[in-house]
Structures are given as C-alpha cells and as structure tokens.
Amino acid sequence: MGENKLGRGLGALFGDFTLDDELTPIDEPIKRPAKTNQQTTETVTNTAENEVQQIAVAMIDNNINQPRKVFDQDDLHELAESIRTYGVIQPILITPVGNRFMIVAGERRWRAARMAGLVEIPAIIKKFNQKQIAEIAIIENLQRADLNDMELAQGIKKLMDDHKLTQEKVAERLSKPRSTIANMLRLLNLPAEVQQFITRKQLTLGHAIRLLGVADDKKQIEYARRAVDENLSVRALGELIDGKMPSFASNKTKPMKAPEIREQEKILSRAIGTKVKIDGSLDRGKVVIGYYSAEELERLVNYLKNHNI
C-alpha cells in the first residue's frame, strides 16, 4: 500500500487498495445462526467490486481484532428498530475470508441487522490485507467517534506493533497530529482502574492527561476516584492535583433524568426510528434527534415535513 492518508474518509478507500498480503481467517467469530443462506463467496464475489450486493447475514463474521469492543445495547436496540422500519441505508464493507466474509467497516449496523431479524444486509465486497483492515477499522471509528479513548489507544498500539509503524507513520495514516497519537498511547501507562474509568467514559482524555502528570500510581487512582465520585471537571481535577482545591466537592453531580422524560424519549425514538434525547423538563426544554448518515437526515426531514412537525 502506498503512503495515502486514510483519514480523508472511507469513501476514498474503495478504489485505492491492492492486495499484497494474504488474509488470516479470524479464530473466534461471534456465534452465528445455524441456518445459512445458499450464497458462496465464489458466487457473490464474481460481481464487480464496489457494487452493493445483498449478502446473507449468517455468512458474515465480525473482525475480532477491530478496536471497538464496547457496543451500547440501548443504541443497538434503537438502530435495530430503525432498521426494521427503513432497512439498512448505508452498506457495510466486507472482505472474503475462506468461504465466508469478514466485516471491515460497519459492525454496528451488522449487529443491529441481526437483532432486527434481517436475513440479508447490503454490503460492498472488496479484498483487503490485514494491515488495511486494521487501519480502516480504526479510521471508521475515529470518524464516527465510536471508540472510547482506551479502545483507540489499544487499537493504535496494535497497529504499530503488528505492522512496525512509528508514531509519525500512524499520525500520517490517520491524518492526526503526532502529539495526539503520543497522548493516546500514554493512556496505556495508567493503572488498570483508571483505564476502566476512561473506558466507561467517566473520565475524559483531558482528565487522563492531568493524571499522567502524577508520578505515583496510588495517587493517580486516588485522584481518579475522587474525580469520578465528585463529577470533577478537568480544571477542578487540575486544581485538586495542584493542591488548590478544598477537601469538599466543588462540582455538583448532574441530576438524574426524570422517568417521565425517559419514557417520552422512548416513545419519540420508536415513532421516528432513531435515537431521541430530551434536555429539560416536561414543561420546557429541547428535543435532540440523532442521525447517522446524510440519507437518514434526509429521511427525518421528510418525515417531519410530511407530519407537519
């Protein structure tokens, strides 16, 4: 593969790669349904590359080496509901491995499609080598902000180790400053408990960088626990570390959302087929509607127009 910068978008990937390494079949795919479609990789890959095809969901395996390990079940259920109503709008990207296919990009859509009971899913088939698959998996999640910071750090480390890349080369591949790559890799030096806080998104990258300035592991854990317990901002954590913060909590914990609001969110989400958030109270606030592609945005706009909303 050349020195192309891959951070410009997955659409640029479909015509630029050549196969220079053999793919290694994955060892532990997600358990698949017993019934399978009669398609074979030989029959479907005869179609021109980059053409969208309907592929049996049961013939597709996940990539166990992809950086993203945590999939929000509520989000998956909401996406599955949308798929039941409108189908899968954006095709996934897969590559042939033996007599099956492996996901290169789009595992979240594939999981939701299985949850929705789809037999087939739209997909683009293209041959990739392992290095390309690893890079694309990281890029897809970077673009969608799907990875938590620890997953991203682990994915970058694996990319460097497996393919003997320097921080500079990874930064170039991902169109990111080298300092960003360096900071992400530093997260791997934090104690396991602190890494768990980051994985659960209880601490941000900003919190982590402040904690990395503390030399003692036990102190890092102590500060991290307090930041989580007291919902401290990055600035407040810095003041705590610098000894400028009093012993009592200076940040109030955000109030829990009322059950009635959560119920209204579910009703709206089911009605329009996508995630909906309500910020505010039953009397006043704002409604935030989520979408995951230009096509879905267009669908939502048309839905609201047709219903005079």
N, C-alpha and C positions, 0 to 999 in steps of 0.2 A: 504494500500500500504506500502511496506517496505521502507527502507532507501536508496533505489537505487539512485545513482546520475544520473540525467536525461540529463545532458549536454553532454553526450558522443555521441549523435546522435539519430535521430528519428528512425533509423533502429532498434535500441535496444529496442524500445518501444513496438513493435508489439507482443512480446510473454511474457511480464512480468507482465501485469496488471491483477488484479482481480476486479470484480465489488462489492464494498461494500457500495455504496450509490445509491439511485435512482436518475436518471437524471431528472432535471426540464426542461420541454419544454420551448423554448425561446418565449418571448412575442411579439417581433416586428421583424419578419424576413423581409428581403428585399422582396419587392413585386414581386411575381413570375408570369410567363405567365399563361394565362387562360387554355391552353391545357396542359394536363399532360399525362405521359406515364402510361400504364396499370399495371406496376410493383407495388408490395406492399412490405413493409418492411418484411412481413412474408415470401414471396416467395424468396426474394433475400438473406435474412439472413440465409436461410437453407443451403447455400453454406458454405464451410469451411472458418473459419476466416483466414485472411491474404491472401486469394486468390483474385486476381484482377478481378473485375467484371465491366461490363458496366452498369452504373446507369443513369436513366433519370435525366437530369439537372434540370427539373422542380420539381423533388421530393426532392431536396436538399435545405436547408436553411442555411444562414450564421449564425455564432455564434456572437450575438450582444455584448457579453462580451469579445471578443478577444481584446488584447491590441492594435492591429493596427487599426487606424481609418482613416488614410490618404492613398489613393491609387492614385499614379501618373497616370493620364489619358493617357498621351503620352506613358508611359511604357505599360499600359494595351492594348492600340491600337496596339503597336508593337508586344506584345505577342499574341494578337488575330490574327494578320496577320501570325505569325509563326504557330499558331495552325491550321489555315485554310489550310496551306500548308502541314504541317507534323503531325498534330494531337497533342494530349496531351501525351507527352513522359512519364512523371512521374505521377503515380496515386495520387489522393488526398486521405486523410484519413477522414472517416465519421463514425458517430455513430447513431444508431436508436433512435428516439425520437417520441413516439406515432406511427403514421402510416407514418412518414416521416423520413428524415435523417438530421443531423446537421454536419456541417464541423468542424473537429477537427484540421486539418492542410491542407493548400492548397487553401485558399480562393482566392488568386490572380489568380491561374490557373482556378478556377471555374468562376470567374468574366470574365476573358478573353475568356473562352469557351462559355459563354452565349453571349458575344459580337460577337464572331465568328459565332454564329448561330448553335452551336452543339446541338444535341438533347440528346446525351448521353456522359458521361465522365467516363474514367477508375477510379475506386475507390476501396479502401480496407475498408471493414466494420468491425468495432470492437466495443465492448461495453466498455464505459469508464464512470467513475463517474465524478461529477463536478470538484472535486479537480484535477483529472488527466487532464481533458480538459483544465483547466486554466493553469496548468504547461506546457503542451505540446504547447499551443498557444504561450506562452512566449518563450519557447525554440526554436520553429521553427523560430520565427522572430529574436531571438538572433543569431542563426546560419546563417541566410541569411542577417543579418544586415538590416532587413526591417523596423524595428521600429525606429522612431526618439527618441531622448533621453527622451522627455516628455512622450511619449506613454509608453516607457519602465518603467519609474518611476511610472506612474499611474498603469501599469499592476502589478508591484511588490507590490505596496501598496494594491491593491485589493486582490492579492494572500495572503498577510499577514493578512488582515482584515477578509476575508471570511473564512480562514482556520486556523486562530490563530497561525500563524507561526512567529518565531523570525527572525531577520536578519541573524543569524547564520544558521538557518534551510533553509532559502531561498538561501543563498550563497552555501550551500551544495547541494541543489537540482539542482542549475544552474551551479555548478562547477565554481563559481566565487569567488574571494576574498571578505571577508565581507566588506572591505573598499570600494570596488566598489559598492556594494549594498547600503551602507550608503551614499555614494556620490550621487547616483542616487536618493535616497529618499529626499535628501536635496534640490533637484531641485523644489520640490513641495512647498518649503517655499519662492520661488522667486515671485515677483509681476506678475500679470497676463500678462502684456505687455511683460515682459522679457520672460515669458514662451512661448508666441506666437513667439518670435524671435527664440527660440530654436526649437519649433515645425516646423517652416518654414525653419529650418537649416541655418538661418542667423547667429546664434551663435552656437558654439560647446560646448561640455561638459567642455572643458578647459576654455572657456570664462566664463561659468556659475560658475565654482568653484572660479574663481577670483572675480566675482561679489558677491558671497556668503560671501566673506571676508569683504564686505562693510555693515555696520550695518544699514544705513538709506535706506529705500525703495526708496525714491525720488532720492537719489544719484545712487542707483542701476539702476533705469530707465534711468537717465541722461547718465551714463557711457555706458549702453547697447545701447542706441540710437546712441551715437557717434561711438561706435564700429561698428554698422551696417552701418551708413552713410559713414564712412571713411574706411570701409573694414579693420579694425584693426586686426592684429594677436593677439594671446593670450599674447605674450610677450609685444606687444605695448599697449594692454589694461592694463596689469600689470603696465607698466611704467606710464600710464595715472593715474591710481588709486594711485600710489605711489608718484605722483607729479613730475615725472622725464621727462614728455613728454611735448613739446611745444604746444601752443594752436592751431597751424595749423596741418592739416593732414599729417602724415608721411608715410602713405601707399597709394600707388596709387590704384585706383579702376581698376579691371581687365577689359580690353576692351571687348566690345560686339563681339560675333562671327558674321562674315560676313554672310549676307543672302545667298550668293552663297555656302558657306560652309555648312550651314544648309540644303540647298536643296540637296547637294551631299550626306549628311548623310542620308536623307530620301530615296534617290534613292538606296543607298547601303543597307539600312535596309530592304527595300522591296525586293531587289534582293536575299538576303541570308536568310531572315526570322528571323532576330534578331536585337537587338539594335547595332548601329554602331556610334562611335564618331570619329570626325576628329580634331586633335590638330595641329594647324599650319595654313598655308595659302594655296592658290591654287597652289603655286609654290613649297612649301616644308612643310613637317610635318609628322605626323604618323596617322595611322588608328587603332582604338581600337575596337575590335569586342567583344560584350558581349555574355556570355552563362550562363545557369542556372542549368546545370547538366552535369555529365560525358557523358551521351548519346548525349546531344546536342553538346558538344565539339567534340565528335567523328563524328557526322553528319557534322559539319562545316569543320572539317579536310578533310573528304571525298569529300565534295562539292568543296573545294578549289583545291584538288588534281585532281578531275575529270575535272575541268575547267582550269587546268594548271596555277593556280594562285600562 
